[in-house]
Amino acid sequence: MICKVCDKIYSNHLSFRTMYQISILCPECTIKYKPSYSYEVIPIDLGIIEYFSVYDFEENNPRTKRFLYRYMRNYLIDLDKNMLIDSVFIFVDDTEYLNFSQWFPVMKKFRFLRIYSLFYFEWSLYEDLVLF
């Protein structure tokens, strides 16, 4: 079989029990891209921002990102069960992260925000985030 992320050829032992559970990732990628959820609390003026990410590292390969975004749906469904009624949900990808300061005027109106991303982003880049 060929791994969908790294294109390595690998063998997968099939039995009657695993016949319909075919792995699409090689063993190395399965370990590397096993979800390791990250959670941070960012204090803001009169409130907080909760930041969740599926993977606690940054990924620069666009092909890998595209492939792994398919798992984001399951993650968001799980998190949506714990969503508060008065909270605001923001999903951040690479483009949104680079332009995130545009959200500051909107974010000032809310005291509780939730930010989600597939891969981890460093929020210390936006020092104004804590000060608004």
N, C-alpha and C positions, 0 to 999 in steps of 0.2 A: 504494500500500500504506500501511497505518497502522502506525506504530511501536508495539510492545507496551509500551514503557516511557513515552515522552513523548507519545504519541498524535498526533504530527505525521504529516502525509501526505507521503510521499516516493515517488519513482519508482525503479524498479530495472530496469536493462537485463537482459532475459532473452535467452539464446541457447541453442543445444542443449547447450552445455557447462554452463551454469548453471541449466538448467531445473529440476533437482531439488535445487538448493542455494539455495532461496529464503531471503533474509535476512528475519528478523522484527524486526530493529532498524534504525532509520534510520542513515545514515552517522555522524552526530554521536554517537549513543548507542553505536554499534559501537566508535568510538574511545574514548569516555569509559569504557565498561564492558569494555574489553579487560582480561583478567586481568593484574594486576601483582603477582605474589606477593611477600609480605613475610615475613621470617623474623627472629626475635629470640631471644636466649638470655637467660634470667633466672636468675641464680644464687640458689640457696636453700641452706639449711643441709645440707651433705654431698651436694649434688646440683645438678641444673639442671632448668629448665623450658624446653622449646623451644616457641616460639609461632609458628604459621603462620597467615597470612590470605591469602585470594585477592585481595582489593582492599586497597590501602594507604591507603584513606581511609574516612571514616565516611559512611554514607548514612542519611538521616532519613525518606525517603519509604517508607511501609510497602508500597505497591503495587510499587515498584521492587524492594524486598527480596524480596517473595514471588516475583516473576518470576525474579530472579537466583539464588535458592536451587536452581533446577533444575540449575545448573552445578556445584553443590557435590558432587554424586555423582561426577562425573568426576575432580574434584580429589582427593577422598578415596580413590578407587581408586588413583590415581597415588601418593599418599603412603603408602598401605597397603603398597605393594610394598617400601618402605624401612623399615617399622615393625620395631622390635626386639621380641623375644619378651617381655622383661621390662619393657616400657614401658607406661604407662597413657595411654589416649587420652581426652581430654575435648573435646567439641564445645561451643562457647560461642556462644549467641545473645544478643539484647538482655536478655531476662529473666534468663538465667543470669549474665550479666555484672554485673547490679545486685545479685545475691545471691551473688556468688562467694566472699565470706568464709566461707560455710558449708562450703566445700570444704576449708578450711585443716586441720581436724583429720584428715581423710582423707588429705590430701596429705603430711602429716608422715611417713607410713609408707613413702613411696616416694622414691627418689633420682633417678629419671628420669621426667619427665612430658612429654607432648606435648599442647598445647592448639591447637585448630583453630577458625577462625571464617571466615565469609564476608567480613565487613568488619572493618577494623582497629579494635581497642579499645586505649585507653591504659591500661597497667597500672600506671603510677605512682600512680594513685588508691589502689591497695592497697599501701601501704608495708609492711604486715605480711606481705605475700607473701614478701619477701626475708628477713624476720627470723624466720619460723617455723622 
